[in-house]
Amino acid sequence: MNMYRASEELSKLDIQVSIDDFIINVLWFRVMVREGEWEIPRHTHSSFEFHFVPEGDSLVILDDEQFVVKKGEFYVTAPGIYHEQRSIGEKYIEYSINCDFKKTEKEVFSEIDIIFEILSSAKCFPVKDRYGAMKYFELALQEAYAQKIGFYNNIKSLIVMILTMAARALVFDNKISSYYPVPKKLKETDYRFTLIKKFIEDNISDVRKVEDIANYLHLSPKQINRIVKEKTNKSTKELINFLKLQEAKEMLKNTNISIKEIANRLGFSSEYYFNQFFKREEGYPPGLYRDNIKKYYY
């Protein structure tokens, strides 16, 4: 099996898994291979990201601590956890799966509720892969590579196994029994644009240029620009500004946060530059926008 080809095929799949009262949307499912010196800059997600390490070590830096994750271990970054990663040694391989959990309106008790609770409360720290989650990841790679009949549903089942085995490992010392209680997208650029847009939204205060996105998503700036242009008819810079503007409008409309704090949250160096940006994009300053919204709605 060619691991690079398997990872590429796995990434193309549009996977959504319904379990009991949850819908799990898989945003990415892939293998990262790095050699020599490398680093992934500080970033966060509004989703859960699982990092499994079948080979090598790496340094993970959080805002308040750091640790080394080693071969045979994994760690989970819950929504809102800022983290960066740096090389240790010559070669590093990481299996990564990133997913959203959406609770439906069903009023039922389910095992996935407990798994979600475990993942949400788990400390971001390396844990030994005691129950073989990586084994199921490798089976998913094999299924994506071979694409034999039934492979799509098999991969969905393997995702459940990966999440379950990770949760088991996280509560390894806890014996309480209550803890357990393919269609592809139309175009390859569809799922890639989804990742680009979500990464900008998740890191809205830090993303300023196309290289910030390209470095994380393992795509070239040229690829990023082409995908964004095809999907939005905007440049990448215009898309970043558009998403910043939408977030600014939401905060101006639905919160009492000061304009200075909004400017800070969106990554502007000063309130002055934010005012200039908003006026250029919208036609009038943010203070007037907030006043008009309040008059209209209230």
FENZIMO-V520563 format. One record per pair of residues at least 6 apart in sequence whose ideal C-beta (glycine too) atoms are under 7 Angstrom apart, sorted by sequence separation. I is the first residue (numbers start at 1). J is the second residue. D is the distance in Angstrom with one decimal. If there is no record, write none. Layout:
# FENZIMO-V520563
I,J,D / I,J,D
This chain:
# FENZIMO-V520563
60,66,6.4 / 69,75,5.5 / 77,83,5.4 / 185,191,5.0 / 206,212,6.9 / 207,213,6.4 / 214,220,6.0 / 228,234,6.3 / 229,235,6.8 / 251,257,5.5 / 268,274,4.1 / 279,285,5.0 / 16,23,6.2 / 17,24,4.4 / 59,66,6.3 / 60,67,5.6 / 144,151,6.9 / 200,207,5.1 / 214,221,4.7 / 228,235,7.0 / 232,239,5.8 / 263,270,6.8 / 278,285,6.1 / 282,289,6.3 / 16,24,7.0 / 143,151,4.3 / 171,179,5.4 / 228,236,4.8 / 234,242,6.7 / 263,271,4.8 / 266,274,6.7 / 278,286,4.5 / 16,25,5.2 / 59,68,5.7 / 60,69,5.7 / 268,277,6.8 / 211,221,5.8 / 214,224,5.1 / 225,235,6.8 / 252,262,6.9 / 275,285,5.2 / 15,26,4.1 / 57,68,5.6 / 58,69,5.8 / 143,154,5.0 / 144,155,6.5 / 210,221,4.5 / 213,224,5.4 / 225,236,5.3 / 228,239,5.3 / 251,262,5.0 / 260,271,4.5 / 263,274,3.4 / 275,286,6.3 / 57,69,6.8 / 143,155,5.2 / 224,236,5.7 / 259,271,5.9 / 262,274,6.9 / 57,70,4.9 / 200,213,6.7 / 15,29,6.9 / 57,71,6.8 / 199,213,5.9 / 210,224,5.1 / 248,262,6.0 / 56,71,6.3 / 60,75,6.6 / 101,116,5.3 / 140,155,5.0 / 210,225,6.1 / 259,274,7.0 / 53,69,5.5 / 55,71,5.8 / 11,28,6.2 / 53,70,6.6 / 54,71,6.8 / 196,213,5.8 / 199,216,6.3 / 11,29,6.3 / 51,69,6.8 / 53,71,5.7 / 140,158,4.4 / 199,217,6.6 / 248,266,6.1 / 10,29,5.1 / 11,30,4.8 / 53,72,7.0 / 62,81,6.9 / 63,82,5.3 / 139,158,5.6 / 247,266,6.4 / 10,30,6.3 / 27,47,5.9 / 53,73,5.6 / 62,82,6.8 / 68,88,6.5 / 53,74,6.5 / 62,83,5.6 / 196,217,6.7 / 52,74,4.3 / 61,83,6.8 / 136,158,4.8 / 195,217,5.9 / 244,266,5.3 / 7,30,4.9 / 51,74,5.9 / 60,83,6.0 / 61,84,4.8 / 7,31,4.0 / 50,74,6.3 / 51,75,5.4 / 60,85,5.5 / 136,161,4.4 / 137,162,5.8 / 50,76,5.5 / 59,85,6.9 / 136,162,4.9 / 210,236,4.4 / 58,85,5.4 / 59,86,4.5 / 259,286,5.4 / 3,31,5.9 / 48,76,6.4 / 49,77,4.7 / 58,86,6.6 / 196,224,6.3 / 259,287,6.2 / 58,87,6.3 / 59,88,5.6 / 133,162,4.9 / 136,165,6.6 / 48,78,6.0 / 58,88,5.6 / 152,182,2.9 / 248,278,6.2 / 48,79,6.7 / 57,88,4.4 / 151,182,7.0 / 196,227,6.4 / 45,77,6.8 / 47,79,6.1 / 57,89,5.7 / 133,165,4.0 / 196,228,6.5 / 46,79,5.1 / 56,89,5.6 / 132,165,6.1 / 133,166,4.9 / 207,240,5.8 / 45,79,6.4 / 58,92,5.3 / 131,165,3.9 / 193,227,5.2 / 252,286,5.7 / 56,91,5.3 / 192,227,5.4 / 193,228,6.9 / 44,80,5.9 / 55,91,6.5 / 56,92,3.5 / 245,281,5.0 / 44,81,6.2 / 55,92,6.9 / 56,93,6.0 / 131,168,4.8 / 245,282,6.8 / 252,289,5.7 / 44,82,4.7 / 55,93,4.2 / 131,169,5.5 / 189,227,4.8 / 193,231,4.5 / 248,286,6.6 / 252,290,4.5 / 43,82,6.9 / 54,93,5.4 / 95,134,6.1 / 130,169,4.9 / 200,239,7.0 / 204,243,6.5 / 42,82,5.6 / 129,169,6.2 / 200,240,5.8 / 204,244,6.1 / 241,281,6.3 / 253,293,5.0 / 53,94,5.7 / 54,95,6.5 / 78,119,6.7 / 128,169,6.7 / 189,230,5.8 / 252,293,6.7 / 42,84,4.3 / 52,94,6.7 / 78,120,6.0 / 95,137,4.5 / 127,169,5.2 / 130,172,5.8 / 189,231,6.7 / 201,243,6.0 / 41,84,5.7 / 51,94,5.6 / 52,95,4.1 / 76,119,6.2 / 81,124,5.4 / 127,170,6.0 / 200,243,5.3 / 204,247,5.6 / 40,84,6.0 / 78,122,6.8 / 39,84,6.8 / 40,85,4.3 / 51,96,5.9 / 39,85,6.7 / 50,96,6.9 / 76,122,5.4 / 39,86,4.5 / 49,96,6.6 / 50,97,4.9 / 77,124,5.7 / 39,87,6.8 / 76,124,6.6 / 115,163,6.1 / 119,167,6.3 / 122,170,4.9 / 38,87,4.7 / 49,98,4.5 / 75,124,5.9 / 115,164,6.4 / 118,167,4.6 / 37,87,5.2 / 48,98,6.9 / 75,125,6.2 / 47,98,5.5 / 48,99,5.8 / 75,126,5.1 / 47,99,6.1 / 75,127,6.6 / 115,167,4.5 / 118,170,5.6 / 34,87,6.4 / 45,98,6.5 / 47,100,4.6 / 48,101,7.0 / 73,126,4.3 / 74,127,6.0 / 118,171,5.8 / 36,90,7.0 / 73,127,6.2 / 35,90,6.3 / 73,128,5.7 / 74,129,5.5 / 35,91,5.0 / 70,126,6.8 / 72,128,6.3 / 73,129,6.4 / 69,126,4.4 / 72,129,5.7 / 34,92,4.7 / 67,125,6.1 / 67,126,5.8 / 74,133,6.7 / 208,267,6.9 / 33,93,5.3 / 205,265,5.9 / 118,179,6.8 / 205,266,5.8 / 206,267,6.0 / 31,93,6.7 / 32,94,4.5 / 62,124,6.1 / 204,266,6.1 / 205,267,3.8 / 204,267,6.9 / 31,95,5.8 / 32,96,5.9 / 114,178,6.9 / 97,162,6.4 / 114,179,5.6 / 30,96,5.7 / 114,180,6.6 / 114,181,4.8 / 28,96,6.8 / 29,97,5.0 / 113,181,6.8 / 111,180,5.6 / 28,98,4.9 / 111,181,5.2 / 26,97,6.7 / 27,98,4.5 / 48,119,5.8 / 110,181,6.8 / 27,99,6.1 / 109,181,6.0 / 26,99,4.9 / 27,100,6.6 / 25,99,6.2 / 24,99,5.3 / 25,100,4.5 / 24,101,5.8 / 25,102,6.7 / 52,129,6.5 / 22,101,5.5 / 23,102,4.6 / 22,102,6.7 / 54,134,5.5 / 22,103,5.7 / 23,104,6.4 / 52,133,6.2 / 21,103,6.0 / 22,104,6.9 / 52,134,4.8 / 21,104,5.2 / 21,106,4.0 / 52,137,6.1 / 21,108,5.3 / 20,108,6.1 / 21,110,5.6 / 20,110,3.1 / 22,112,4.8 / 76,166,6.8 / 20,112,5.0 / 21,113,6.9 / 74,166,6.6 / 19,112,4.6 / 22,116,6.6 / 50,166,6.0 / 10,140,6.3 / 10,141,6.0 / 13,144,6.9 / 26,159,6.4 / 7,141,6.7 / 10,144,4.0 / 6,141,4.1 / 9,144,4.3 / 6,142,7.0 / 9,145,6.0 / 3,141,6.7 / 6,144,5.5 / 6,145,3.9 / 13,152,7.0 / 17,156,5.0 / 1,141,7.0 / 5,145,6.3 / 15,155,6.8 / 1,142,6.0 / 15,156,6.2 / 19,160,6.5 / 13,155,6.8 / 17,159,5.7 / 17,160,6.5 / 1,145,5.1 / 15,159,6.8 / 46,202,5.2 / 45,202,5.1 / 44,202,5.8 / 44,203,6.5 / 43,203,5.1 / 28,195,6.2 / 27,195,6.6 / 13,182,5.1 / 14,183,5.9 / 14,184,6.1 / 13,184,6.2 / 14,185,4.9 / 27,198,6.7 / 12,184,5.5 / 43,216,6.4 / 41,215,6.8 / 12,188,6.4 / 40,216,6.5 / 14,191,6.7 / 12,191,6.7
